[in-house]
């Protein structure tokens, strides 16, 4: 799965929680979930849970704490998919 596909699937997930739809339209690896998309911290947990379900992975607490922007989220998803043997 390439980064563009990951980004596309991630965009669908965060669209349910973002308060800034304009930033969502131009989402990229540098997009910050809290600052740019205005996702509150409680909903960020929901994003993580949705990512786990969408990709069939488990995200540990340490990784969850790092998942504050799109680049980090993609790297964590790629790592977890690799660890699970489902790249």
N, CA, C and O atoms as a Maestro MAE file, in Angstrom:
{
 s_m_m2io_version
 :::
 2.0.0
}

f_m_ct {
 s_m_title
 :::
 protein
 m_atom[348] {
  # First column is atom index #
  i_m_mmod_type
  r_m_x_coord
  r_m_y_coord
  r_m_z_coord
  i_m_residue_number
  s_m_chain_name
  s_m_pdb_residue_name
  s_m_pdb_atom_name
  i_m_atomic_number
  :::
  1 25 0.851 -1.170 0.000 1 A "UNK " " N  " 7
  2 3 0.000 0.000 0.000 1 A "UNK " " CA " 6
  3 2 0.901 1.239 0.000 1 A "UNK " " C  " 6
  4 15 1.792 1.371 0.839 1 A "UNK " " O  " 8
  5 25 0.661 2.124 -0.933 2 A "UNK " " N  " 7
  6 3 1.524 3.310 -1.019 2 A "UNK " " CA " 6
  7 2 0.979 4.447 -0.149 2 A "UNK " " C  " 6
  8 15 -0.135 4.386 0.372 2 A "UNK " " O  " 8
  9 25 1.810 5.483 -0.015 3 A "UNK " " N  " 7
  10 3 1.452 6.607 0.874 3 A "UNK " " CA " 6
  11 2 0.194 7.332 0.404 3 A "UNK " " C  " 6
  12 15 -0.590 7.807 1.225 3 A "UNK " " O  " 8
  13 25 -0.001 7.421 -0.907 4 A "UNK " " N  " 7
  14 3 -1.188 8.103 -1.417 4 A "UNK " " CA " 6
  15 2 -2.458 7.366 -1.007 4 A "UNK " " C  " 6
  16 15 -3.457 7.986 -0.645 4 A "UNK " " O  " 8
  17 25 -2.407 6.028 -1.068 5 A "UNK " " N  " 7
  18 3 -3.571 5.238 -0.663 5 A "UNK " " CA " 6
  19 2 -3.809 5.359 0.841 5 A "UNK " " C  " 6
  20 15 -4.948 5.486 1.291 5 A "UNK " " O  " 8
  21 25 -2.724 5.317 1.611 6 A "UNK " " N  " 7
  22 3 -2.848 5.500 3.056 6 A "UNK " " CA " 6
  23 2 -3.446 6.862 3.379 6 A "UNK " " C  " 6
  24 15 -4.341 6.971 4.217 6 A "UNK " " O  " 8
  25 25 -2.949 7.899 2.714 7 A "UNK " " N  " 7
  26 3 -3.450 9.259 2.939 7 A "UNK " " CA " 6
  27 2 -4.928 9.355 2.594 7 A "UNK " " C  " 6
  28 15 -5.699 9.986 3.317 7 A "UNK " " O  " 8
  29 25 -5.322 8.734 1.498 8 A "UNK " " N  " 7
  30 3 -6.717 8.760 1.077 8 A "UNK " " CA " 6
  31 2 -7.620 8.090 2.112 8 A "UNK " " C  " 6
  32 15 -8.682 8.615 2.447 8 A "UNK " " O  " 8
  33 25 -7.201 6.942 2.610 9 A "UNK " " N  " 7
  34 3 -7.996 6.226 3.613 9 A "UNK " " CA " 6
  35 2 -8.005 6.988 4.941 9 A "UNK " " C  " 6
  36 15 -9.018 7.003 5.640 9 A "UNK " " O  " 8
  37 25 -6.899 7.609 5.285 10 A "UNK " " N  " 7
  38 3 -6.810 8.406 6.507 10 A "UNK " " CA " 6
  39 2 -7.715 9.634 6.418 10 A "UNK " " C  " 6
  40 15 -8.349 10.018 7.401 10 A "UNK " " O  " 8
  41 25 -7.770 10.240 5.246 11 A "UNK " " N  " 7
  42 3 -8.615 11.425 5.036 11 A "UNK " " CA " 6
  43 2 -10.087 11.087 5.289 11 A "UNK " " C  " 6
  44 15 -10.815 11.878 5.889 11 A "UNK " " O  " 8
  45 25 -10.514 9.925 4.836 12 A "UNK " " N  " 7
  46 3 -11.901 9.507 5.060 12 A "UNK " " CA " 6
  47 2 -12.167 9.371 6.563 12 A "UNK " " C  " 6
  48 15 -13.216 9.786 7.056 12 A "UNK " " O  " 8
  49 25 -11.210 8.788 7.277 13 A "UNK " " N  " 7
  50 3 -11.367 8.600 8.726 13 A "UNK " " CA " 6
  51 2 -11.462 9.939 9.441 13 A "UNK " " C  " 6
  52 15 -12.382 10.148 10.231 13 A "UNK " " O  " 8
  53 25 -10.532 10.847 9.180 14 A "UNK " " N  " 7
  54 3 -10.506 12.115 9.920 14 A "UNK " " CA " 6
  55 2 -11.619 13.066 9.500 14 A "UNK " " C  " 6
  56 15 -11.935 14.005 10.230 14 A "UNK " " O  " 8
  57 25 -12.216 12.837 8.335 15 A "UNK " " N  " 7
  58 3 -13.282 13.735 7.873 15 A "UNK " " CA " 6
  59 2 -14.464 13.763 8.838 15 A "UNK " " C  " 6
  60 15 -15.182 14.759 8.916 15 A "UNK " " O  " 8
  61 25 -14.665 12.665 9.574 16 A "UNK " " N  " 7
  62 3 -15.766 12.611 10.542 16 A "UNK " " CA " 6
  63 2 -15.526 13.487 11.769 16 A "UNK " " C  " 6
  64 15 -16.463 13.817 12.495 16 A "UNK " " O  " 8
  65 25 -14.272 13.859 11.996 17 A "UNK " " N  " 7
  66 3 -13.922 14.555 13.241 17 A "UNK " " CA " 6
  67 2 -13.374 15.964 13.037 17 A "UNK " " C  " 6
  68 15 -13.287 16.731 13.996 17 A "UNK " " O  " 8
  69 25 -13.003 16.317 11.813 18 A "UNK " " N  " 7
  70 3 -12.366 17.613 11.584 18 A "UNK " " CA " 6
  71 2 -13.366 18.760 11.681 18 A "UNK " " C  " 6
  72 15 -14.514 18.649 11.251 18 A "UNK " " O  " 8
  73 25 -12.905 19.849 12.250 19 A "UNK " " N  " 7
  74 3 -13.715 21.059 12.341 19 A "UNK " " CA " 6
  75 2 -13.368 22.047 11.220 19 A "UNK " " C  " 6
  76 15 -14.098 23.009 10.984 19 A "UNK " " O  " 8
  77 25 -12.253 21.800 10.539 20 A "UNK " " N  " 7
  78 3 -11.794 22.700 9.482 20 A "UNK " " CA " 6
  79 2 -11.826 21.958 8.149 20 A "UNK " " C  " 6
  80 15 -10.837 21.349 7.740 20 A "UNK " " O  " 8
  81 25 -12.968 22.018 7.482 21 A "UNK " " N  " 7
  82 3 -13.156 21.279 6.231 21 A "UNK " " CA " 6
  83 2 -12.243 21.792 5.111 21 A "UNK " " C  " 6
  84 15 -11.862 21.029 4.224 21 A "UNK " " O  " 8
  85 25 -11.895 23.078 5.151 22 A "UNK " " N  " 7
  86 3 -10.992 23.624 4.126 22 A "UNK " " CA " 6
  87 2 -9.613 22.991 4.237 22 A "UNK " " C  " 6
  88 15 -9.003 22.655 3.222 22 A "UNK " " O  " 8
  89 25 -9.117 22.826 5.453 23 A "UNK " " N  " 7
  90 3 -7.815 22.182 5.655 23 A "UNK " " CA " 6
  91 2 -7.880 20.717 5.233 23 A "UNK " " C  " 6
  92 15 -6.899 20.170 4.730 23 A "UNK " " O  " 8
  93 25 -9.025 20.088 5.437 24 A "UNK " " N  " 7
  94 3 -9.192 18.690 5.039 24 A "UNK " " CA " 6
  95 2 -9.056 18.543 3.530 24 A "UNK " " C  " 6
  96 15 -8.497 17.557 3.050 24 A "UNK " " O  " 8
  97 25 -9.562 19.517 2.777 25 A "UNK " " N  " 7
  98 3 -9.469 19.465 1.314 25 A "UNK " " CA " 6
  99 2 -8.028 19.469 0.827 25 A "UNK " " C  " 6
  100 15 -7.725 18.909 -0.226 25 A "UNK " " O  " 8
  101 25 -7.141 20.098 1.588 26 A "UNK " " N  " 7
  102 3 -5.734 20.176 1.171 26 A "UNK " " CA " 6
  103 2 -4.826 19.361 2.096 26 A "UNK " " C  " 6
  104 15 -3.658 19.702 2.286 26 A "UNK " " O  " 8
  105 25 -5.370 18.281 2.669 27 A "UNK " " N  " 7
  106 3 -4.610 17.457 3.596 27 A "UNK " " CA " 6
  107 2 -3.353 16.903 2.917 27 A "UNK " " C  " 6
  108 15 -3.388 16.482 1.761 27 A "UNK " " O  " 8
  109 25 -2.246 16.913 3.662 28 A "UNK " " N  " 7
  110 3 -0.994 16.352 3.168 28 A "UNK " " CA " 6
  111 2 -0.196 15.850 4.372 28 A "UNK " " C  " 6
  112 15 -0.681 15.898 5.503 28 A "UNK " " O  " 8
  113 25 1.005 15.378 4.137 29 A "UNK " " N  " 7
  114 3 1.793 14.782 5.221 29 A "UNK " " CA " 6
  115 2 2.135 15.776 6.333 29 A "UNK " " C  " 6
  116 15 2.417 15.365 7.459 29 A "UNK " " O  " 8
  117 25 2.114 17.062 6.035 30 A "UNK " " N  " 7
  118 3 2.457 18.069 7.038 30 A "UNK " " CA " 6
  119 2 1.242 18.557 7.831 30 A "UNK " " C  " 6
  120 15 1.382 19.389 8.727 30 A "UNK " " O  " 8
  121 25 0.061 18.050 7.508 31 A "UNK " " N  " 7
  122 3 -1.153 18.474 8.198 31 A "UNK " " CA " 6
  123 2 -1.155 17.982 9.645 31 A "UNK " " C  " 6
  124 15 -0.947 16.799 9.914 31 A "UNK " " O  " 8
  125 25 -1.392 18.907 10.562 32 A "UNK " " N  " 7
  126 3 -1.466 18.599 11.986 32 A "UNK " " CA " 6
  127 2 -2.938 18.381 12.352 32 A "UNK " " C  " 6
  128 15 -3.791 19.209 12.031 32 A "UNK " " O  " 8
  129 25 -3.226 17.274 13.019 33 A "UNK " " N  " 7
  130 3 -4.614 16.958 13.354 33 A "UNK " " CA " 6
  131 2 -5.237 18.001 14.278 33 A "UNK " " C  " 6
  132 15 -6.385 18.398 14.079 33 A "UNK " " O  " 8
  133 25 -4.492 18.444 15.282 34 A "UNK " " N  " 7
  134 3 -5.039 19.380 16.259 34 A "UNK " " CA " 6
  135 2 -5.067 20.812 15.739 34 A "UNK " " C  " 6
  136 15 -6.096 21.484 15.815 34 A "UNK " " O  " 8
  137 25 -3.938 21.277 15.209 35 A "UNK " " N  " 7
  138 3 -3.819 22.682 14.795 35 A "UNK " " CA " 6
  139 2 -4.519 22.971 13.469 35 A "UNK " " C  " 6
  140 15 -5.254 23.951 13.352 35 A "UNK " " O  " 8
  141 25 -4.290 22.113 12.469 36 A "UNK " " N  " 7
  142 3 -4.827 22.389 11.135 36 A "UNK " " CA " 6
  143 2 -6.271 21.924 10.959 36 A "UNK " " C  " 6
  144 15 -7.115 22.664 10.453 36 A "UNK " " O  " 8
  145 25 -6.542 20.697 11.379 37 A "UNK " " N  " 7
  146 3 -7.881 20.141 11.174 37 A "UNK " " CA " 6
  147 2 -8.826 20.441 12.334 37 A "UNK " " C  " 6
  148 15 -10.028 20.189 12.250 37 A "UNK " " O  " 8
  149 25 -8.262 20.987 13.430 38 A "UNK " " N  " 7
  150 3 -9.059 21.364 14.608 38 A "UNK " " CA " 6
  151 2 -9.804 20.159 15.196 38 A "UNK " " C  " 6
  152 15 -10.945 20.281 15.642 38 A "UNK " " O  " 8
  153 25 -9.144 19.002 15.191 39 A "UNK " " N  " 7
  154 3 -9.700 17.814 15.834 39 A "UNK " " CA " 6
  155 2 -9.344 17.909 17.314 39 A "UNK " " C  " 6
  156 15 -8.175 18.080 17.660 39 A "UNK " " O  " 8
  157 25 -10.335 17.800 18.180 40 A "UNK " " N  " 7
  158 3 -10.018 17.913 19.610 40 A "UNK " " CA " 6
  159 2 -9.377 16.615 20.101 40 A "UNK " " C  " 6
  160 15 -9.485 15.575 19.453 40 A "UNK " " O  " 8
  161 25 -8.720 16.689 21.237 41 A "UNK " " N  " 7
  162 3 -7.933 15.558 21.722 41 A "UNK " " CA " 6
  163 2 -8.792 14.327 22.001 41 A "UNK " " C  " 6
  164 15 -8.329 13.202 21.809 41 A "UNK " " O  " 8
  165 25 -10.017 14.516 22.444 42 A "UNK " " N  " 7
  166 3 -10.899 13.369 22.676 42 A "UNK " " CA " 6
  167 2 -11.221 12.673 21.358 42 A "UNK " " C  " 6
  168 15 -11.240 11.444 21.290 42 A "UNK " " O  " 8
  169 25 -11.471 13.448 20.326 43 A "UNK " " N  " 7
  170 3 -11.759 12.859 19.023 43 A "UNK " " CA " 6
  171 2 -10.518 12.243 18.388 43 A "UNK " " C  " 6
  172 15 -10.635 11.354 17.544 43 A "UNK " " O  " 8
  173 25 -9.342 12.699 18.779 44 A "UNK " " N  " 7
  174 3 -8.113 12.106 18.265 44 A "UNK " " CA " 6
  175 2 -8.018 10.639 18.686 44 A "UNK " " C  " 6
  176 15 -7.504 9.805 17.940 44 A "UNK " " O  " 8
  177 25 -8.509 10.337 19.863 45 A "UNK " " N  " 7
  178 3 -8.561 8.943 20.316 45 A "UNK " " CA " 6
  179 2 -9.494 8.147 19.400 45 A "UNK " " C  " 6
  180 15 -9.199 7.005 19.048 45 A "UNK " " O  " 8
  181 25 -10.612 8.751 19.020 46 A "UNK " " N  " 7
  182 3 -11.540 8.092 18.091 46 A "UNK " " CA " 6
  183 2 -10.888 7.855 16.735 46 A "UNK " " C  " 6
  184 15 -11.112 6.821 16.106 46 A "UNK " " O  " 8
  185 25 -10.082 8.813 16.286 47 A "UNK " " N  " 7
  186 3 -9.348 8.651 15.027 47 A "UNK " " CA " 6
  187 2 -8.441 7.425 15.115 47 A "UNK " " C  " 6
  188 15 -8.404 6.602 14.200 47 A "UNK " " O  " 8
  189 25 -7.712 7.314 16.222 48 A "UNK " " N  " 7
  190 3 -6.807 6.171 16.413 48 A "UNK " " CA " 6
  191 2 -7.592 4.867 16.394 48 A "UNK " " C  " 6
  192 15 -7.175 3.905 15.749 48 A "UNK " " O  " 8
  193 25 -8.714 4.823 17.088 49 A "UNK " " N  " 7
  194 3 -9.542 3.612 17.111 49 A "UNK " " CA " 6
  195 2 -10.052 3.273 15.717 49 A "UNK " " C  " 6
  196 15 -10.076 2.104 15.331 49 A "UNK " " O  " 8
  197 25 -10.457 4.282 14.965 50 A "UNK " " N  " 7
  198 3 -10.926 4.059 13.590 50 A "UNK " " CA " 6
  199 2 -9.798 3.572 12.690 50 A "UNK " " C  " 6
  200 15 -10.010 2.723 11.825 50 A "UNK " " O  " 8
  201 25 -8.597 4.111 12.895 51 A "UNK " " N  " 7
  202 3 -7.428 3.666 12.121 51 A "UNK " " CA " 6
  203 2 -7.150 2.190 12.416 51 A "UNK " " C  " 6
  204 15 -6.881 1.404 11.507 51 A "UNK " " O  " 8
  205 25 -7.217 1.830 13.692 52 A "UNK " " N  " 7
  206 3 -6.998 0.426 14.071 52 A "UNK " " CA " 6
  207 2 -7.990 -0.488 13.357 52 A "UNK " " C  " 6
  208 15 -7.615 -1.534 12.827 52 A "UNK " " O  " 8
  209 25 -9.236 -0.090 13.349 53 A "UNK " " N  " 7
  210 3 -10.282 -0.896 12.719 53 A "UNK " " CA " 6
  211 2 -10.107 -0.940 11.200 53 A "UNK " " C  " 6
  212 15 -10.210 -2.007 10.595 53 A "UNK " " O  " 8
  213 25 -9.845 0.203 10.588 54 A "UNK " " N  " 7
  214 3 -9.708 0.291 9.128 54 A "UNK " " CA " 6
  215 2 -8.562 -0.563 8.608 54 A "UNK " " C  " 6
  216 15 -8.689 -1.228 7.580 54 A "UNK " " O  " 8
  217 25 -7.447 -0.541 9.320 55 A "UNK " " N  " 7
  218 3 -6.249 -1.214 8.832 55 A "UNK " " CA " 6
  219 2 -5.981 -2.555 9.512 55 A "UNK " " C  " 6
  220 15 -5.033 -3.253 9.151 55 A "UNK " " O  " 8
  221 25 -6.811 -2.921 10.496 56 A "UNK " " N  " 7
  222 3 -6.633 -4.194 11.185 56 A "UNK " " CA " 6
  223 2 -5.331 -4.268 11.962 56 A "UNK " " C  " 6
  224 15 -4.648 -5.292 11.961 56 A "UNK " " O  " 8
  225 25 -4.995 -3.157 12.631 57 A "UNK " " N  " 7
  226 3 -3.746 -3.085 13.398 57 A "UNK " " CA " 6
  227 2 -4.065 -2.659 14.828 57 A "UNK " " C  " 6
  228 15 -5.177 -2.227 15.133 57 A "UNK " " O  " 8
  229 25 -3.071 -2.789 15.690 58 A "UNK " " N  " 7
  230 3 -3.210 -2.319 17.069 58 A "UNK " " CA " 6
  231 2 -2.144 -1.258 17.309 58 A "UNK " " C  " 6
  232 15 -0.959 -1.489 17.067 58 A "UNK " " O  " 8
  233 25 -2.570 -0.105 17.782 59 A "UNK " " N  " 7
  234 3 -1.654 1.004 18.020 59 A "UNK " " CA " 6
  235 2 -1.444 1.140 19.520 59 A "UNK " " C  " 6
  236 15 -2.382 1.403 20.271 59 A "UNK " " O  " 8
  237 25 -0.204 0.958 19.942 60 A "UNK " " N  " 7
  238 3 0.122 1.043 21.361 60 A "UNK " " CA " 6
  239 2 0.090 2.494 21.831 60 A "UNK " " C  " 6
  240 15 0.061 3.421 21.021 60 A "UNK " " O  " 8
  241 25 0.095 2.678 23.150 61 A "UNK " " N  " 7
  242 3 -0.019 4.025 23.729 61 A "UNK " " CA " 6
  243 2 1.109 4.948 23.302 61 A "UNK " " C  " 6
  244 15 0.872 6.129 23.046 61 A "UNK " " O  " 8
  245 25 2.331 4.436 23.220 62 A "UNK " " N  " 7
  246 3 3.464 5.265 22.814 62 A "UNK " " CA " 6
  247 2 3.270 5.786 21.390 62 A "UNK " " C  " 6
  248 15 3.499 6.963 21.112 62 A "UNK " " O  " 8
  249 25 2.847 4.901 20.498 63 A "UNK " " N  " 7
  250 3 2.587 5.316 19.116 63 A "UNK " " CA " 6
  251 2 1.421 6.282 19.048 63 A "UNK " " C  " 6
  252 15 1.441 7.234 18.268 63 A "UNK " " O  " 8
  253 25 0.406 6.040 19.864 64 A "UNK " " N  " 7
  254 3 -0.768 6.914 19.873 64 A "UNK " " CA " 6
  255 2 -0.374 8.341 20.248 64 A "UNK " " C  " 6
  256 15 -0.876 9.302 19.666 64 A "UNK " " O  " 8
  257 25 0.524 8.473 21.217 65 A "UNK " " N  " 7
  258 3 0.977 9.799 21.652 65 A "UNK " " CA " 6
  259 2 1.723 10.539 20.552 65 A "UNK " " C  " 6
  260 15 1.728 11.770 20.525 65 A "UNK " " O  " 8
  261 25 2.352 9.802 19.647 66 A "UNK " " N  " 7
  262 3 3.113 10.418 18.556 66 A "UNK " " CA " 6
  263 2 2.244 10.749 17.350 66 A "UNK " " C  " 6
  264 15 2.678 11.473 16.454 66 A "UNK " " O  " 8
  265 25 1.038 10.233 17.320 67 A "UNK " " N  " 7
  266 3 0.178 10.361 16.142 67 A "UNK " " CA " 6
  267 2 -0.561 11.694 16.134 67 A "UNK " " C  " 6
  268 15 -1.784 11.739 16.266 67 A "UNK " " O  " 8
  269 25 0.197 12.782 15.976 68 A "UNK " " N  " 7
  270 3 -0.382 14.116 16.028 68 A "UNK " " CA " 6
  271 2 -0.511 14.778 14.664 68 A "UNK " " C  " 6
  272 15 -1.179 15.803 14.525 68 A "UNK " " O  " 8
  273 25 0.127 14.191 13.659 69 A "UNK " " N  " 7
  274 3 0.024 14.743 12.309 69 A "UNK " " CA " 6
  275 2 -0.042 13.604 11.300 69 A "UNK " " C  " 6
  276 15 0.154 12.439 11.646 69 A "UNK " " O  " 8
  277 25 -0.317 13.949 10.072 70 A "UNK " " N  " 7
  278 3 -0.519 12.946 9.030 70 A "UNK " " CA " 6
  279 2 0.753 12.135 8.792 70 A "UNK " " C  " 6
  280 15 0.685 10.914 8.652 70 A "UNK " " O  " 8
  281 25 1.904 12.790 8.745 71 A "UNK " " N  " 7
  282 3 3.170 12.084 8.495 71 A "UNK " " CA " 6
  283 2 3.406 10.998 9.559 71 A "UNK " " C  " 6
  284 15 3.744 9.860 9.230 71 A "UNK " " O  " 8
  285 25 3.225 11.362 10.826 72 A "UNK " " N  " 7
  286 3 3.417 10.402 11.918 72 A "UNK " " CA " 6
  287 2 2.404 9.263 11.809 72 A "UNK " " C  " 6
  288 15 2.750 8.098 12.005 72 A "UNK " " O  " 8
  289 25 1.169 9.599 11.500 73 A "UNK " " N  " 7
  290 3 0.122 8.575 11.376 73 A "UNK " " CA " 6
  291 2 0.476 7.581 10.278 73 A "UNK " " C  " 6
  292 15 0.352 6.372 10.476 73 A "UNK " " O  " 8
  293 25 0.912 8.073 9.125 74 A "UNK " " N  " 7
  294 3 1.266 7.194 8.013 74 A "UNK " " CA " 6
  295 2 2.449 6.304 8.395 74 A "UNK " " C  " 6
  296 15 2.444 5.106 8.110 74 A "UNK " " O  " 8
  297 25 3.453 6.883 9.035 75 A "UNK " " N  " 7
  298 3 4.624 6.095 9.446 75 A "UNK " " CA " 6
  299 2 4.226 5.002 10.437 75 A "UNK " " C  " 6
  300 15 4.702 3.871 10.338 75 A "UNK " " O  " 8
  301 25 3.360 5.332 11.384 76 A "UNK " " N  " 7
  302 3 2.910 4.355 12.376 76 A "UNK " " CA " 6
  303 2 2.085 3.260 11.703 76 A "UNK " " C  " 6
  304 15 2.273 2.078 11.991 76 A "UNK " " O  " 8
  305 25 1.183 3.642 10.818 77 A "UNK " " N  " 7
  306 3 0.376 2.647 10.103 77 A "UNK " " CA " 6
  307 2 1.273 1.728 9.289 77 A "UNK " " C  " 6
  308 15 1.107 0.509 9.327 77 A "UNK " " O  " 8
  309 25 2.223 2.301 8.553 78 A "UNK " " N  " 7
  310 3 3.139 1.484 7.748 78 A "UNK " " CA " 6
  311 2 3.930 0.512 8.624 78 A "UNK " " C  " 6
  312 15 4.088 -0.657 8.272 78 A "UNK " " O  " 8
  313 25 4.424 0.996 9.759 79 A "UNK " " N  " 7
  314 3 5.189 0.148 10.679 79 A "UNK " " CA " 6
  315 2 4.331 -0.987 11.214 79 A "UNK " " C  " 6
  316 15 4.764 -2.139 11.238 79 A "UNK " " O  " 8
  317 25 3.120 -0.667 11.643 80 A "UNK " " N  " 7
  318 3 2.232 -1.681 12.210 80 A "UNK " " CA " 6
  319 2 1.810 -2.697 11.149 80 A "UNK " " C  " 6
  320 15 1.707 -3.888 11.442 80 A "UNK " " O  " 8
  321 25 1.566 -2.241 9.929 81 A "UNK " " N  " 7
  322 3 1.221 -3.167 8.846 81 A "UNK " " CA " 6
  323 2 2.405 -4.089 8.547 81 A "UNK " " C  " 6
  324 15 2.226 -5.285 8.317 81 A "UNK " " O  " 8
  325 25 3.600 -3.529 8.551 82 A "UNK " " N  " 7
  326 3 4.814 -4.321 8.323 82 A "UNK " " CA " 6
  327 2 4.985 -5.368 9.407 82 A "UNK " " C  " 6
  328 15 5.271 -6.531 9.118 82 A "UNK " " O  " 8
  329 25 4.810 -4.954 10.660 83 A "UNK " " N  " 7
  330 3 4.943 -5.874 11.795 83 A "UNK " " CA " 6
  331 2 3.918 -7.010 11.695 83 A "UNK " " C  " 6
  332 15 4.193 -8.140 12.098 83 A "UNK " " O  " 8
  333 25 2.751 -6.703 11.162 84 A "UNK " " N  " 7
  334 3 1.686 -7.701 11.024 84 A "UNK " " CA " 6
  335 2 1.834 -8.523 9.743 84 A "UNK " " C  " 6
  336 15 1.082 -9.469 9.509 84 A "UNK " " O  " 8
  337 25 2.816 -8.149 8.916 85 A "UNK " " N  " 7
  338 3 3.038 -8.862 7.655 85 A "UNK " " CA " 6
  339 2 1.997 -8.559 6.597 85 A "UNK " " C  " 6
  340 15 1.756 -9.377 5.710 85 A "UNK " " O  " 8
  341 25 1.367 -7.374 6.682 86 A "UNK " " N  " 7
  342 3 0.321 -6.993 5.713 86 A "UNK " " CA " 6
  343 2 0.661 -5.669 5.053 86 A "UNK " " C  " 6
  344 15 -0.106 -4.711 5.143 86 A "UNK " " O  " 8
  345 25 1.771 -5.615 4.412 87 A "UNK " " N  " 7
  346 3 2.209 -4.355 3.800 87 A "UNK " " CA " 6
  347 2 1.455 -4.067 2.536 87 A "UNK " " C  " 6
  348 15 1.697 -3.047 1.892 87 A "UNK " " O  " 8
  :::
 }
 m_bond[347] {
  # First column is bond index #
  i_m_from
  i_m_to
  i_m_order
  :::
  1 1 2 1
  2 2 3 1
  3 3 4 2
  4 3 5 1
  5 5 6 1
  6 6 7 1
  7 7 8 2
  8 7 9 1
  9 9 10 1
  10 10 11 1
  11 11 12 2
  12 11 13 1
  13 13 14 1
  14 14 15 1
  15 15 16 2
  16 15 17 1
  17 17 18 1
  18 18 19 1
  19 19 20 2
  20 19 21 1
  21 21 22 1
  22 22 23 1
  23 23 24 2
  24 23 25 1
  25 25 26 1
  26 26 27 1
  27 27 28 2
  28 27 29 1
  29 29 30 1
  30 30 31 1
  31 31 32 2
  32 31 33 1
  33 33 34 1
  34 34 35 1
  35 35 36 2
  36 35 37 1
  37 37 38 1
  38 38 39 1
  39 39 40 2
  40 39 41 1
  41 41 42 1
  42 42 43 1
  43 43 44 2
  44 43 45 1
  45 45 46 1
  46 46 47 1
  47 47 48 2
  48 47 49 1
  49 49 50 1
  50 50 51 1
  51 51 52 2
  52 51 53 1
  53 53 54 1
  54 54 55 1
  55 55 56 2
  56 55 57 1
  57 57 58 1
  58 58 59 1
  59 59 60 2
  60 59 61 1
  61 61 62 1
  62 62 63 1
  63 63 64 2
  64 63 65 1
  65 65 66 1
  66 66 67 1
  67 67 68 2
  68 67 69 1
  69 69 70 1
  70 70 71 1
  71 71 72 2
  72 71 73 1
  73 73 74 1
  74 74 75 1
  75 75 76 2
  76 75 77 1
  77 77 78 1
  78 78 79 1
  79 79 80 2
  80 79 81 1
  81 81 82 1
  82 82 83 1
  83 83 84 2
  84 83 85 1
  85 85 86 1
  86 86 87 1
  87 87 88 2
  88 87 89 1
  89 89 90 1
  90 90 91 1
  91 91 92 2
  92 91 93 1
  93 93 94 1
  94 94 95 1
  95 95 96 2
  96 95 97 1
  97 97 98 1
  98 98 99 1
  99 99 100 2
  100 99 101 1
  101 101 102 1
  102 102 103 1
  103 103 104 2
  104 103 105 1
  105 105 106 1
  106 106 107 1
  107 107 108 2
  108 107 109 1
  109 109 110 1
  110 110 111 1
  111 111 112 2
  112 111 113 1
  113 113 114 1
  114 114 115 1
  115 115 116 2
  116 115 117 1
  117 117 118 1
  118 118 119 1
  119 119 120 2
  120 119 121 1
  121 121 122 1
  122 122 123 1
  123 123 124 2
  124 123 125 1
  125 125 126 1
  126 126 127 1
  127 127 128 2
  128 127 129 1
  129 129 130 1
  130 130 131 1
  131 131 132 2
  132 131 133 1
  133 133 134 1
  134 134 135 1
  135 135 136 2
  136 135 137 1
  137 137 138 1
  138 138 139 1
  139 139 140 2
  140 139 141 1
  141 141 142 1
  142 142 143 1
  143 143 144 2
  144 143 145 1
  145 145 146 1
  146 146 147 1
  147 147 148 2
  148 147 149 1
  149 149 150 1
  150 150 151 1
  151 151 152 2
  152 151 153 1
  153 153 154 1
  154 154 155 1
  155 155 156 2
  156 155 157 1
  157 157 158 1
  158 158 159 1
  159 159 160 2
  160 159 161 1
  161 161 162 1
  162 162 163 1
  163 163 164 2
  164 163 165 1
  165 165 166 1
  166 166 167 1
  167 167 168 2
  168 167 169 1
  169 169 170 1
  170 170 171 1
  171 171 172 2
  172 171 173 1
  173 173 174 1
  174 174 175 1
  175 175 176 2
  176 175 177 1
  177 177 178 1
  178 178 179 1
  179 179 180 2
  180 179 181 1
  181 181 182 1
  182 182 183 1
  183 183 184 2
  184 183 185 1
  185 185 186 1
  186 186 187 1
  187 187 188 2
  188 187 189 1
  189 189 190 1
  190 190 191 1
  191 191 192 2
  192 191 193 1
  193 193 194 1
  194 194 195 1
  195 195 196 2
  196 195 197 1
  197 197 198 1
  198 198 199 1
  199 199 200 2
  200 199 201 1
  201 201 202 1
  202 202 203 1
  203 203 204 2
  204 203 205 1
  205 205 206 1
  206 206 207 1
  207 207 208 2
  208 207 209 1
  209 209 210 1
  210 210 211 1
  211 211 212 2
  212 211 213 1
  213 213 214 1
  214 214 215 1
  215 215 216 2
  216 215 217 1
  217 217 218 1
  218 218 219 1
  219 219 220 2
  220 219 221 1
  221 221 222 1
  222 222 223 1
  223 223 224 2
  224 223 225 1
  225 225 226 1
  226 226 227 1
  227 227 228 2
  228 227 229 1
  229 229 230 1
  230 230 231 1
  231 231 232 2
  232 231 233 1
  233 233 234 1
  234 234 235 1
  235 235 236 2
  236 235 237 1
  237 237 238 1
  238 238 239 1
  239 239 240 2
  240 239 241 1
  241 241 242 1
  242 242 243 1
  243 243 244 2
  244 243 245 1
  245 245 246 1
  246 246 247 1
  247 247 248 2
  248 247 249 1
  249 249 250 1
  250 250 251 1
  251 251 252 2
  252 251 253 1
  253 253 254 1
  254 254 255 1
  255 255 256 2
  256 255 257 1
  257 257 258 1
  258 258 259 1
  259 259 260 2
  260 259 261 1
  261 261 262 1
  262 262 263 1
  263 263 264 2
  264 263 265 1
  265 265 266 1
  266 266 267 1
  267 267 268 2
  268 267 269 1
  269 269 270 1
  270 270 271 1
  271 271 272 2
  272 271 273 1
  273 273 274 1
  274 274 275 1
  275 275 276 2
  276 275 277 1
  277 277 278 1
  278 278 279 1
  279 279 280 2
  280 279 281 1
  281 281 282 1
  282 282 283 1
  283 283 284 2
  284 283 285 1
  285 285 286 1
  286 286 287 1
  287 287 288 2
  288 287 289 1
  289 289 290 1
  290 290 291 1
  291 291 292 2
  292 291 293 1
  293 293 294 1
  294 294 295 1
  295 295 296 2
  296 295 297 1
  297 297 298 1
  298 298 299 1
  299 299 300 2
  300 299 301 1
  301 301 302 1
  302 302 303 1
  303 303 304 2
  304 303 305 1
  305 305 306 1
  306 306 307 1
  307 307 308 2
  308 307 309 1
  309 309 310 1
  310 310 311 1
  311 311 312 2
  312 311 313 1
  313 313 314 1
  314 314 315 1
  315 315 316 2
  316 315 317 1
  317 317 318 1
  318 318 319 1
  319 319 320 2
  320 319 321 1
  321 321 322 1
  322 322 323 1
  323 323 324 2
  324 323 325 1
  325 325 326 1
  326 326 327 1
  327 327 328 2
  328 327 329 1
  329 329 330 1
  330 330 331 1
  331 331 332 2
  332 331 333 1
  333 333 334 1
  334 334 335 1
  335 335 336 2
  336 335 337 1
  337 337 338 1
  338 338 339 1
  339 339 340 2
  340 339 341 1
  341 341 342 1
  342 342 343 1
  343 343 344 2
  344 343 345 1
  345 345 346 1
  346 346 347 1
  347 347 348 2
  :::
 }
}
